[in-house]
Amino acid sequence: MSADSRRAVVRMMLRPRWIAALVAALAVAAGFALLGQWQIERAVEQAVVIERPTEQVLPFDGIAEPDSPTRQAVTAQRVEVTGTYVPGDTVIVEGRLNDGVLGYWAVAHLEVAEAPAGGLPIALGWAADEPTVRAAIDEFEAGLDGSTRVSVVGRFLPTEAPVPPDTDDDPFAMNTVAVAQLINLWADYDDRPVYFGYVTASDPVAGLDAISSPPPEQTTELNWLNVFYAVEWVVFAGFAIYLWYRLVRDAVERERDEAEAAADATSAPASAAGAPGDD
């Protein structure tokens, strides 16, 4: 754009009509900008992680209900639960990682007392090899009388899905802490309440290592759809200003075209009058 054209555009911008149009365009752009800010706030608000006191030991009563799914709000909560261990119901769960090492869990059956009654699996500890975990289970079972109440502190986790063993493996082997599978192994456990979750005990029984059960990671994820909408509103705001500028330039070009047309119309009669006539 030449210097004359730029000056013509500036003069056009300073006319009251176009100043008023600029105010209107700025108002529209401000509205779009506010909508963009609202979308960003929505995206950030939905990404905020609500801190849960997972490391504070809470009474098990009220954390979960028998025969009901485990709520997300209490998943990985440290709890203290009281009840009695049922002799003969302790099983081995294979393929459990503990700080990256593959091994075995011993999982016992606790009948909850100081909360709604129900069966609750308790992961007693971990061992790297099967003979060690079997020896620990034998020692643990030898000390049970079925009536002594105990309190267990640990992390409450939702039940896992049953996984069938490979074709060549023991068909009765357990690879997950699946309540649906455990109740079929617990003796005489028919139509009684059961919790659809389990607790990893903080203090292992004799002969086993403590199960590594770290607190849940607090992750956030932006709502990218809201971010995309926010970018759209910013683009619309910029377009409102650009549209005003484009209309100003069109008005300048229209006036120039009209002036040139008027000049051509004025010069045409003069040229015709000065032309020589026929003799």
N, C-alpha and C positions, 0 to 999 in steps of 0.2 A: 504494500500500500504506500503511495506517495505521500509526501509531507502535506500537500494540498488536500488530499483525501482524508488524512488523519485530522487536519484542522476542521474540515467540513463535518466529520463524524462528531468531534468534540462539541462544535457549535450546536449540532442537532441534539446531543445529549443534554445540553444546558437549557433547552427549551422546556417550559413548564409542563407541557404534555408528556414529554419523555422522562422528566424528573418524577412525575406522578407514576408513570409506568414502572420506573426503577424501584420506587417505594413498594409498589404492588409486587414486583418480582422478588424483592428482598423479603417481603412478608411471606410469600409462598415458599421461598428457599428456607426461611427460618422454621416454618411449619414442617417441611421435609426433614430438616436437621433435627428437630425435636423428636420426630418419629424415629429417626435413625438412632438417636440417643436412647430412646425407650427400648428399641430392639436390642441394643448392646446391653442395657441393664438387665433385660430379660435373660439374655444369654449368660451373663455373669451370675445372676441370681440363681439360675437353674444349675450352675456349675459349682455353687458353694457346697462344701462338704459339711454336713452337720456332725459335729464331734459327739461321739458316744463314749460313755465311761466304761469301755470294755475292760480296762485294767483294774477297775474297782470291783472287789469281790461282793457280789450281791446275793441275797438269799434266793434259792432256786424257786421258792414259792412265788408265783406270779410271772416268772420268766417264760414258762411254757405250760401248755395244757395237754393232758394225755389225749391220744388219738386225734391230734390236731397238727397241722403243718407248723414248722418252726418259722417264726416271724423274722423278717430281714433285720428288724431293729434290735433283736437280741442275739443274732448270729455272732459267734466268737466272744460272747460275754463271759467273763470269769464269774463263776458261781460257787456257792457252797451248798451242797445237797446232803441230806441225812437220810439214811435208810439201812437196810440189812442186805448183805450179800447172800445170794442163793447158791448153796453148794452144788457142784456138779455142772454148772452152767457156764463156766469159763471156757472160752474158745481162743484159738489162734487165728489171727488175720495176717495173711502173707503180703509180701511186696510193699511194705511201708518204709518210706524214706525218713531218715532221721539225720538232719544236717547233711543231706546228700548221700547217705549210706543206706543201702537196701537191707531190710531186715524184717522182723516180726513184731506184732503187737499181741499182748494178752488182753483180752476183753472180757470183763466179768458182767454178771447180771445183778444190778442193784434194784431192790424193791423200795421205791421212794416212800418215806414216812411223813416228814414234816412239809408236805405239799400235797396236792391231789395225788392219791395213790396211783402207782403205775410202774411198769418196768422201765429201767433206764440203763443202757449199756455204759460201762465205765472202762476206758482204755487204761489199764494199770501200768503199762510201761513198755519199753522196747528192748529187743535184743538182736544182735547181728546174726545169730544162727538159731536154728530150730531146737536143738537139744537144750540150749540155755533157757529159752522161753518155756519149754515143756517142764524143765526142772523147777523153774520159778512158779509155774502154775500149780505143780504138785505140792510145793511147799505152801503156797497161798491157800489152796483148797484144804490142806490138812489142818489149817488153823480156823476154819469156818465151822460155826455151829448152827447157823441159820437163824439166830435170834439176837445176836449182838449188834447193836446199832453203831454205825460209824458215820463220820462226817468226811466228805470228800470235797476238796477244793480243786477246781480245774476249769478248763474252757469248754463252754457248751457250743456244740456244732451240729448242724442239721444232718440227718441221716443220709447215707450215700446210696447210690443205686446198686442193686446186685449185679455182679459180673460173673457169668458162667466161666468155669475154668477151661483151659485148653483141653483138647481131646485126649492127650496123653497124660494129663495131670489127674490128681485125686478129684473125683467128682464132688466130694464133700468139702473141698478146700474153699476157704473164704479169702477173697481179695479186697473186700471193702467192708466197712462197718455199716451193713445194711440191716436196718431194724426188721424189715420184712423177711429177711432170711434168718435173722437171729431168733425170732419168736418161734420158728419151726425147729430150732435146735434146743431151745430152753425146755426143760422137762415139764410136762403137764401145764403148758401155758396156753390155755384155750379161752378165747373170748374175754380176756382180761385187759384192762387199760394198759397202754404202752406209750411212751414218749417217742416221737419221731425225731430223735436226735441222740447225741451221746456226749459224754464228758471225757476229755483227756486229763487225767489226774496230774496235778502239779508234782506230787510226791510219789515216785514209783514204789511198787512193792519190792521186797527183798529179792535180789538176783537180777533185777532189770534196771535199765537206764531210764531217766526221765524222757518223756516224749517232747520233742521240740515243737512247740505250738506258739509261734509268735503272734503278736497282735495283728489284726487286719490292716492292710495298707489303706491309707486314706488317699483315694484317687479322685481327680476331678476331670471332667470332660465338658468342654464348651458345647452349647447347642449351636452347631454350625449353620443350621437353617436360619436362626435368628441373626447370626452374624451376616449371612448373605443378604437378608432383608435390610439390615442396617446399611450395608454398602449400596444397595439399590436406592435407599432414600437419599444418601449423600449424592449419588449420581443425579437423581431427580433435582436436588437443590442446585447443583451446578448447572444443570440444563436450563432451569428457570432463568438464571442470570445470563446464560449464553443466548437464550431465546430473545431476551430483551435487547442484547447487543446486536443480534442478527436483524431484529426489526428496525433498530436505529440505522444500521447500514443500508437496509433496503429502502428506508425513507430517504436517505441521502442520495442513493442511486436513482430513486424515482424522481426526486426534485431535479437532479442533474439532467435526467432524460427529458423531463418536461421543459426545462430551460433550453436545452438544445433544440427540442421540437419547436418551441416558440421562436427561437432565433432563426431557425430554418424557414418558418412560416413568414417571418417579417422580411427576410432577405429575398424570398421568392418573388413578391410583387415588384420590388425595386429592380430586380434583375429583368423582369418582364417589361417594365416601363423603359428601361434604358436600351432595349434591343432595337436595332434599325428596322424601319418598316419597308415594305415592298414599294418600288417605284411603279 
